């Protein structure tokens, strides 16, 4: 399961989460649903579990939740914030 790199810090904000890549000094913002996905990953879950969490919290279909979770995970990988 992917997990945040050790040099990435997080700070909760009213509508999501801010991440700081300490290697680059670059900040990233996740909205509330992105923060839900990341929280599942940090807790050891994967894409399917993240989609389940989204359907429990939001009025979204399982299909859309899977798409959304995959997009957040892809974005985190692309930014180099999570390890495979």
Secondary structure, 3 states (H helix, E strand, C coil): CCEECCCEEEEEECCEEEEEECCCCEEEEEEHHHHHHHHHHHCCCCHHHHHHHHHHHCCCCHHHHHHHHHHHHHHHHHCCCEEC
